[in-house]
Amino acid sequence: MKIREIKEILDATIWVGEEYLDQCLHAACGCDLMSDVLAFAKEKVLLLTGLINPQVIRTAEMLDIRAIVFVRGKSPTEEMIELARQKHITLLSTNEPLYIACGKLYEKGLGGGGEE
């Protein structure tokens, strides 16, 4: 699923990375614990989280996560936006809670990566 489609499905705001909206992602991970994200480690994954701190961007960089959606109406800090810009990571935010956002994406065909 393209990041552009994710933005539309979640009625999301884009903070940085608009030039990457045509990148395809193959799975999603909804999590607020970065240790769980590290355990999930898959390629071309979308991270959905309510956690707002630079560690989210650093974790995404380590795992080559190309896009992050902040849920529950949370917005990234300027420091996070700049770090994401440097690392070529797309940041979006949605007013949806984590559970609903994941459900909407799953319903439209974006799986969790464990179905294979």
C-alpha positions as a Markdown table, in Angstrom:
| # | Residue | x | y | z |
|---|---|---|---|---|
| 1 | Met | 0.0 | 0.0 | 0.0 |
| 2 | Lys | 1.3 | 3.4 | -0.9 |
| 3 | Ile | 1.9 | 6.0 | 1.9 |
| 4 | Arg | -0.5 | 8.3 | -0.1 |
| 5 | Glu | -3.3 | 5.7 | 0.4 |
| 6 | Ile | -2.5 | 5.5 | 4.1 |
| 7 | Lys | -2.8 | 9.2 | 4.4 |
| 8 | Glu | -6.2 | 9.2 | 2.7 |
| 9 | Ile | -7.6 | 6.2 | 4.7 |
| 10 | Leu | -6.6 | 7.8 | 8.0 |
| 11 | Asp | -7.4 | 11.4 | 7.0 |
| 12 | Ala | -3.9 | 12.1 | 8.2 |
| 13 | Thr | -1.8 | 15.3 | 8.2 |
| 14 | Ile | 1.7 | 15.0 | 6.7 |
| 15 | Trp | 4.5 | 16.7 | 8.6 |
| 16 | Val | 7.5 | 15.7 | 6.5 |
| 17 | Gly | 8.3 | 13.4 | 3.6 |
| 18 | Glu | 5.6 | 14.5 | 1.1 |
| 19 | Glu | 8.1 | 13.5 | -1.6 |
| 20 | Tyr | 7.9 | 9.8 | -0.5 |
| 21 | Leu | 4.1 | 9.4 | -0.7 |
| 22 | Asp | 4.4 | 7.0 | -3.6 |
| 23 | Gln | 6.6 | 4.5 | -1.6 |
| 24 | Cys | 4.9 | 1.1 | -1.0 |
| 25 | Leu | 4.7 | -0.4 | 2.4 |
| 26 | His | 4.0 | -4.1 | 2.9 |
| 27 | Ala | 2.9 | -4.3 | 6.6 |
| 28 | Ala | 2.0 | -2.2 | 9.6 |
| 29 | Cys | 3.1 | -2.3 | 13.3 |
| 30 | Gly | 0.9 | -0.5 | 15.9 |
| 31 | Cys | 2.9 | -0.1 | 19.1 |
| 32 | Asp | 3.9 | 2.3 | 21.8 |
| 33 | Leu | 6.8 | 0.2 | 23.1 |
| 34 | Met | 10.0 | 0.6 | 21.0 |
| 35 | Ser | 11.3 | -2.7 | 22.4 |
| 36 | Asp | 8.3 | -4.4 | 20.7 |
| 37 | Val | 9.0 | -2.5 | 17.5 |
| 38 | Leu | 12.5 | -3.8 | 17.6 |
| 39 | Ala | 11.2 | -7.4 | 17.9 |
| 40 | Phe | 8.8 | -6.9 | 15.0 |
| 41 | Ala | 11.6 | -5.9 | 12.6 |
| 42 | Lys | 10.3 | -6.3 | 9.1 |
| 43 | Glu | 11.1 | -4.5 | 5.8 |
| 44 | Lys | 8.9 | -1.8 | 4.4 |
| 45 | Val | 6.8 | -1.4 | 7.5 |
| 46 | Leu | 4.5 | 1.4 | 8.6 |
| 47 | Leu | 4.8 | 2.3 | 12.3 |
| 48 | Leu | 1.7 | 3.6 | 14.1 |
| 49 | Thr | 2.3 | 4.9 | 17.6 |
| 50 | Gly | 1.1 | 7.4 | 20.2 |
| 51 | Leu | 4.7 | 7.9 | 21.5 |
| 52 | Ile | 6.1 | 11.3 | 20.8 |
| 53 | Asn | 9.9 | 11.5 | 21.3 |
| 54 | Pro | 13.0 | 11.4 | 19.1 |
| 55 | Gln | 13.6 | 7.8 | 20.1 |
| 56 | Val | 10.7 | 6.8 | 17.8 |
| 57 | Ile | 12.6 | 8.3 | 14.8 |
| 58 | Arg | 15.9 | 6.6 | 15.9 |
| 59 | Thr | 14.2 | 3.2 | 16.2 |
| 60 | Ala | 12.6 | 3.7 | 12.8 |
| 61 | Glu | 16.0 | 4.5 | 11.3 |
| 62 | Met | 17.5 | 1.3 | 12.8 |
| 63 | Leu | 14.8 | -0.9 | 11.3 |
| 64 | Asp | 14.5 | 1.0 | 8.0 |
| 65 | Ile | 10.9 | 2.0 | 8.7 |
| 66 | Arg | 10.0 | 4.5 | 6.1 |
| 67 | Ala | 6.9 | 6.0 | 7.6 |
| 68 | Ile | 5.4 | 6.7 | 11.0 |
| 69 | Val | 1.8 | 7.7 | 11.8 |
| 70 | Phe | 1.2 | 9.3 | 15.2 |
| 71 | Val | -2.3 | 8.5 | 16.5 |
| 72 | Arg | -4.8 | 10.2 | 18.9 |
| 73 | Gly | -4.1 | 13.6 | 17.4 |
| 74 | Lys | -0.5 | 13.8 | 18.5 |
| 75 | Ser | 2.0 | 15.9 | 16.7 |
| 76 | Pro | 5.7 | 15.4 | 16.3 |
| 77 | Thr | 8.1 | 18.0 | 17.8 |
| 78 | Glu | 10.2 | 20.2 | 15.6 |
| 79 | Glu | 13.2 | 18.1 | 16.7 |
| 80 | Met | 11.5 | 14.9 | 15.5 |
| 81 | Ile | 10.5 | 16.6 | 12.2 |
| 82 | Glu | 14.0 | 17.7 | 11.5 |
| 83 | Leu | 15.4 | 14.2 | 12.4 |
| 84 | Ala | 12.9 | 12.5 | 10.1 |
| 85 | Arg | 13.8 | 14.9 | 7.3 |
| 86 | Gln | 17.4 | 14.0 | 7.7 |
| 87 | Lys | 16.6 | 10.3 | 7.7 |
| 88 | His | 14.1 | 10.4 | 4.8 |
| 89 | Ile | 11.2 | 9.2 | 7.0 |
| 90 | Thr | 7.7 | 10.3 | 6.3 |
| 91 | Leu | 5.8 | 11.5 | 9.4 |
| 92 | Leu | 2.0 | 11.7 | 9.5 |
| 93 | Ser | -0.6 | 12.1 | 12.3 |
| 94 | Thr | -4.2 | 11.1 | 12.6 |
| 95 | Asn | -7.0 | 11.8 | 15.1 |
| 96 | Glu | -7.9 | 8.1 | 15.1 |
| 97 | Pro | -6.9 | 5.9 | 18.2 |
| 98 | Leu | -4.3 | 3.2 | 17.5 |
| 99 | Tyr | -6.8 | 0.4 | 17.4 |
| 100 | Ile | -9.1 | 2.0 | 14.9 |
| 101 | Ala | -6.2 | 3.3 | 12.7 |
| 102 | Cys | -4.8 | -0.2 | 12.5 |
| 103 | Gly | -8.2 | -1.7 | 11.8 |
| 104 | Lys | -8.9 | 0.7 | 9.0 |
| 105 | Leu | -5.6 | -0.1 | 7.3 |
| 106 | Tyr | -6.1 | -3.8 | 7.8 |
| 107 | Glu | -9.5 | -3.6 | 6.3 |
| 108 | Lys | -8.1 | -1.9 | 3.2 |
| 109 | Gly | -5.5 | -4.7 | 2.8 |
| 110 | Leu | -2.4 | -3.7 | 4.8 |
| 111 | Gly | -1.5 | -6.6 | 6.9 |
| 112 | Gly | 0.7 | -7.1 | 9.9 |
| 113 | Gly | 3.3 | -9.1 | 8.1 |
| 114 | Gly | 2.6 | -12.4 | 10.0 |
| 115 | Glu | 0.1 | -13.8 | 7.5 |
| 116 | Glu | 2.6 | -15.5 | 5.3 |
